């Protein structure tokens, strides 16, 4: 844990020489412009978020309609499932009846097949040969014809029954497949509608939270801007001025990089690869809290930005500021030196409330 130093209060006010007053006014004007630009950027972002929110509200309404339609489709799918279940039950009952009918036909069919087998191919012919007289022959002919017809009808009926059993079994399988497909369609429709609406609602919540934060940050910056304007008036009138703290949280994602170059993750911060001797500048106004060597980081500068916000600049080949000095955004703090591992680079870290945060989330995208 780095130790941040404290310093005695500022000395009593003394009238500034004209050159110093002009410099202070220029610095205050520059700070006011920076704050004003950030306010405009936040307002522009708030306008974009408002427009996006209106668009998303329209999208959400459409999705809610789609969800209602999907719900009706789910009801239809559920009805189809119920109908398929009823049909499947009816098919099962029909299949059971056909099986019972088939089993009831088997004994009689077995008897007839055994009779045909016993008689052989010429069995019925011998019945005709064994009769005496034309009248008995005619009676025998009718009997043989009747027996033959009955047997053929019984066999045909049995075949039809088996065919019906197979057909009903196929229908039952088809109904089962339809039932499963209807259930899957219902689940997909229901889940898709729920996910779409939930996603839009979550996005709207995020936008509302960002708009609330923007309003808060813009309000804090507006207060700082008014104080800077008062400071300019006091400087022109030769009256004493008090330092104005610019809230660093309002510049999240909009801070200038302390040095150019690509970066790599390192420890609690980042290492920015830059040629040795490259200027290292403050990312935000503040007071130099530490400017000396620090074990493991070489020459280091730590700036207190107020409200427990600190920025750290390590591996410096030289230091251009002193402890207790006020610096503005862009003030040169020193020069890029070499890392302990060898290559020229700048170690950069941000700390909020004593904890390291990801610097990339605070610097301008590039």
C-alpha positions in Angstrom: 0.0 0.0 0.0 1.4 3.4 -1.0 1.6 6.0 1.7 0.1 9.4 0.7 1.7 12.4 2.5 -0.1 15.4 4.0 1.1 19.0 3.8 0.6 22.1 5.8 -2.2 24.5 4.7 -1.5 27.1 2.1 0.3 30.3 3.2 -1.7 33.5 3.9 -2.9 35.4 0.8 -0.5 37.8 -0.7 -1.3 40.1 -3.7 -0.1 38.5 -6.9 2.3 40.3 -9.3 0.5 41.1 -12.6 2.3 38.3 -14.4 1.3 35.7 -11.8 -2.3 37.0 -11.8 -2.5 36.7 -15.6 -1.1 33.2 -15.4 -3.7 32.2 -12.8 -6.5 33.7 -14.9 -5.3 31.9 -18.0 -5.2 28.6 -16.0 -8.6 29.2 -14.5 -10.0 30.1 -18.0 -8.5 26.9 -19.4 -10.0 24.9 -16.6 -13.4 26.5 -17.0 -13.3 25.7 -20.8 -12.4 22.1 -20.0 -15.3 21.8 -17.5 -17.7 23.5 -19.9 -16.7 21.2 -22.7 -17.3 18.2 -20.5 -20.7 19.5 -19.5 -21.7 19.8 -23.1 -20.4 16.3 -23.8 -22.5 14.9 -20.9 -25.5 16.8 -22.1 -25.0 15.5 -25.7 -24.7 12.0 -24.3 -27.8 12.6 -22.2 -29.7 13.6 -25.4 -28.4 10.5 -27.2 -29.5 8.3 -24.3 -32.9 10.0 -24.3 -33.4 9.3 -28.0 -32.1 5.8 -27.6 -34.6 5.3 -24.7 -37.5 6.5 -26.8 -36.5 4.1 -29.6 -36.1 1.3 -27.1 -39.5 2.1 -25.6 -41.0 1.7 -29.1 -39.1 -1.5 -29.5 -40.2 -2.7 -26.1 -43.9 -2.0 -27.0 -43.5 -4.0 -30.2 -41.8 -6.8 -28.3 -44.6 -6.8 -25.8 -47.1 -7.2 -28.6 -45.0 -10.0 -30.0 -45.0 -11.5 -26.5 -48.8 -11.3 -26.4 -48.9 -13.0 -29.8 -46.5 -15.6 -28.6 -48.6 -16.2 -25.6 -51.6 -16.8 -27.8 -49.5 -19.2 -29.9 -48.6 -20.9 -26.6 -52.2 -21.3 -25.8 -52.8 -22.7 -29.3 -49.9 -25.0 -28.9 -51.2 -26.1 -25.5 -54.6 -26.8 -27.1 -52.9 -28.8 -29.8 -51.1 -30.7 -27.2 -54.3 -31.5 -25.4 -56.0 -32.5 -28.6 -53.1 -34.7 -29.5 -53.2 -36.3 -26.0 -56.9 -37.0 -26.5 -56.3 -38.4 -29.9 -53.5 -40.5 -28.6 -55.7 -41.8 -25.8 -58.4 -42.7 -28.3 -55.9 -44.4 -30.5 -54.6 -46.4 -27.6 -58.1 -47.5 -26.7 -58.8 -48.4 -30.3 -55.5 -50.3 -30.5 -56.4 -52.2 -27.3 -59.8 -53.1 -28.8 -58.3 -54.3 -32.0 -55.8 -56.4 -30.1 -58.6 -58.0 -28.2 -60.6 -58.6 -31.4 -57.6 -60.2 -33.0 -57.0 -62.4 -30.0 -60.7 -63.4 -30.0 -60.5 -64.5 -33.7 -57.5 -66.7 -33.2 -59.3 -69.8 -31.7 -61.9 -70.0 -34.5 -59.3 -69.3 -37.1 -57.1 -72.0 -35.6 -59.9 -74.5 -35.8 -60.7 -73.8 -39.4 -57.0 -74.0 -40.4 -56.7 -77.3 -38.6 -59.8 -78.6 -40.4 -58.4 -77.6 -43.8 -55.1 -79.2 -42.9 -56.8 -82.4 -41.9 -58.8 -82.6 -45.0 -55.9 -81.9 -47.2 -56.0 -80.4 -50.7 -58.6 -82.9 -51.8 -60.7 -82.9 -48.6 -63.7 -81.1 -49.8 -63.6 -83.0 -53.1 -63.9 -86.3 -51.1 -67.0 -84.9 -49.5 -68.6 -84.7 -52.9 -67.5 -88.1 -54.0 -68.8 -89.8 -50.9 -72.4 -88.6 -51.4 -75.2 -90.7 -53.1 -77.7 -89.2 -55.5 -78.1 -85.9 -57.2 -80.0 -84.3 -54.3 -77.3 -85.2 -51.8 -74.6 -84.1 -54.3 -76.3 -80.7 -54.6 -76.5 -80.3 -50.9 -72.9 -81.2 -50.5 -71.9 -78.7 -53.1 -73.7 -75.9 -51.2 -72.0 -77.0 -48.0 -68.6 -77.0 -49.5 -69.2 -73.6 -51.1 -70.4 -72.2 -47.8 -67.5 -73.6 -45.9 -65.1 -72.2 -48.4 -66.7 -68.8 -48.3 -66.7 -68.6 -44.5 -63.1 -69.6 -44.3 -62.0 -67.0 -46.9 -64.1 -64.3 -45.1 -62.6 -65.2 -41.7 -59.1 -65.2 -43.1 -59.7 -61.9 -44.9 -61.3 -60.4 -41.8 -58.2 -61.4 -39.8 -55.9 -59.8 -42.3 -58.0 -56.6 -42.3 -57.8 -56.6 -38.5 -54.1 -56.9 -38.6 -53.8 -54.1 -41.1 -56.1 -51.9 -38.9 -53.8 -52.7 -35.9 -50.7 -51.6 -37.9 -52.5 -48.5 -39.2 -53.7 -47.5 -35.7 -50.2 -48.1 -34.3 -48.7 -45.9 -37.0 -51.3 -43.2 -36.2 -50.5 -43.4 -32.6 -46.8 -42.9 -33.3 -47.6 -40.0 -35.6 -49.8 -38.4 -32.9 -47.0 -38.8 -30.4 -44.5 -37.0 -32.7 -47.0 -34.2 -33.3 -47.5 -33.9 -29.5 -43.8 -33.6 -28.9 -43.3 -31.1 -31.7 -46.2 -29.0 -30.4 -44.7 -29.0 -26.9 -41.3 -27.9 -28.2 -42.8 -25.1 -30.3 -44.7 -23.9 -27.3 -41.6 -23.8 -25.1 -39.5 -22.0 -27.8 -42.2 -19.4 -28.4 -42.6 -18.8 -24.7 -38.9 -18.5 -23.9 -38.1 -16.4 -27.0 -40.7 -13.8 -26.0 -39.6 -13.7 -22.4 -35.9 -13.3 -23.3 -36.6 -10.5 -25.8 -38.7 -8.5 -23.4 -36.3 -9.0 -20.5 -33.3 -7.9 -22.6 -35.0 -4.7 -23.6 -36.2 -4.0 -20.1 -32.6 -4.5 -18.8 -31.2 -2.2 -21.4 -33.8 0.5 -20.6 -32.8 0.2 -16.9 -29.1 0.7 -17.8 -29.9 3.7 -19.9 -32.0 5.2 -17.1 -29.2 4.7 -14.7 -26.7 6.3 -17.1 -29.0 9.2 -17.6 -29.4 9.7 -13.8 -25.6 9.5 -13.5 -25.1 12.0 -16.3 -27.5 14.4 -14.7 -25.7 14.1 -11.4 -22.2 14.6 -13.0 -23.4 17.5 -15.1 -24.9 19.1 -12.0 -21.6 18.7 -10.1 -19.6 20.2 -13.0 -22.0 23.1 -13.3 -21.4 24.0 -9.7 -17.6 23.8 -10.3 -18.0 25.9 -13.5 -19.9 28.6 -11.6 -17.1 28.7 -8.9 -14.5 29.0 -11.6 -16.3 31.9 -13.1 -16.4 33.6 -9.7 -12.7 32.9 -9.3 -12.0 34.7 -12.6 -13.9 37.7 -11.3 -12.0 37.7 -8.0 -8.7 37.4 -9.9 -9.6 40.4 -12.1 -10.5 42.4 -9.0 -7.4 41.4 -7.1 -9.3 39.6 -4.4 -8.0 36.3 -2.9 -9.2 33.1 -4.5 -9.8 29.6 -3.2 -8.9 26.5 -5.2 -11.8 24.9 -7.0 -11.9 21.1 -7.0 -13.1 19.6 -10.3 -14.9 16.3 -9.6 -12.8 13.6 -11.4 -15.7 11.2 -11.5 -17.4 13.4 -14.0 -14.5 12.8 -16.5 -14.7 8.9 -16.4 -13.9 7.8 -20.0 -12.9 11.3 -21.0 -9.4 11.7 -19.4 -6.4 12.4 -21.6 -3.7 9.7 -21.6 -0.6 10.6 -19.5 1.6 9.6 -22.4 1.2 8.3 -26.0 1.9 4.6 -26.8 0.5 1.2 -26.6 -0.2 -0.3 -23.2 0.0 -3.6 -21.4 -1.5 -4.7 -18.1 0.8 -4.6 -15.1 0.2 -5.2 -11.5 -2.6 -2.8 -10.4 -2.3 -0.5 -13.4 -0.9 -0.4 -16.9 2.5 0.1 -18.5 2.5 2.6 -21.4 5.3 1.9 -23.9 6.8 5.2 -25.0 10.2 6.4 -26.0 12.5 7.4 -23.2 12.2 11.2 -22.5 8.6 11.4 -23.7 6.6 14.0 -21.7 4.3 12.6 -18.9 1.3 14.9 -18.1 -1.3 15.0 -15.4 -4.7 13.5 -16.4 -6.7 15.8 -14.2 -6.2 18.8 -11.9 -5.0 18.1 -8.4 -2.2 18.6 -5.9 1.1 16.7 -6.0 1.0 14.4 -3.0 4.3 12.7 -3.6 7.3 13.4 -5.9 10.3 11.2 -5.2 11.7 7.8 -5.6 9.6 4.8 -4.6 10.8 1.2 -4.3 9.9 -0.8 -7.3 8.6 2.2 -9.3 11.7 4.4 -9.6 10.9 8.1 -9.7 7.2 8.4 -9.0 4.6 11.2 -8.9 1.3 10.9 -7.0 -1.4 13.4 -7.6 -4.4 13.9 -5.2 -7.4 14.8 -7.2 -9.7 15.2 -4.2 -12.5 13.0 -2.9 -10.0 10.1 -2.5 -9.1 10.0 -6.1 -5.3 9.5 -6.9 -3.3 9.0 -10.0 0.3 7.4 -9.9 3.0 7.9 -12.5 6.1 5.7 -12.1 9.3 4.7 -14.0 10.1 8.4 -14.6 13.5 9.4 -15.7 13.0 12.8 -14.2 10.5 14.7 -12.1 9.3 18.2 -13.0 7.0 19.0 -10.0 7.3 19.2 -6.3 5.2 18.0 -3.4 2.3 20.3 -2.5 2.3 21.9 -6.0 -1.1 22.4 -7.7 -1.2 21.0 -11.3 -3.7 21.3 -14.0 -4.7 18.7 -16.6 -1.9 18.5 -19.1 0.8 19.8 -16.7 4.1 18.1 -17.4 5.1 15.9 -14.4 8.3 14.4 -15.7 9.7 12.3 -18.5 9.3 8.6 -19.4 12.1 6.4 -18.0 12.8 2.7 -18.1 10.9 -0.1 -16.3 12.8 -2.5 -14.0 12.4 -5.1 -16.7 14.3 -2.9 -19.2 12.2 -1.3 -21.9 11.2 2.4 -21.8 7.7 2.8 -20.4 5.5 4.7 -18.0 3.7 2.9 -15.1 0.3 4.4 -14.6 -2.3 3.6 -11.9 -5.6 5.0 -10.7 -6.8 4.6 -7.1 -10.3 5.4 -5.8 -11.0 5.2 -2.1 -7.6 3.4 -1.6 -8.3 0.7 -4.2 -6.9 0.3 -7.7 -9.3 0.7 -10.6 -9.0 -0.1 -14.3 -7.4 3.0 -15.8 -8.6 2.1 -19.3 -12.2 2.7 -18.1 -11.3 6.2 -17.3 -9.1 7.3 -20.2 -10.3 8.4 -23.6 -10.9 5.5 -26.0 -8.2 5.2 -28.7 
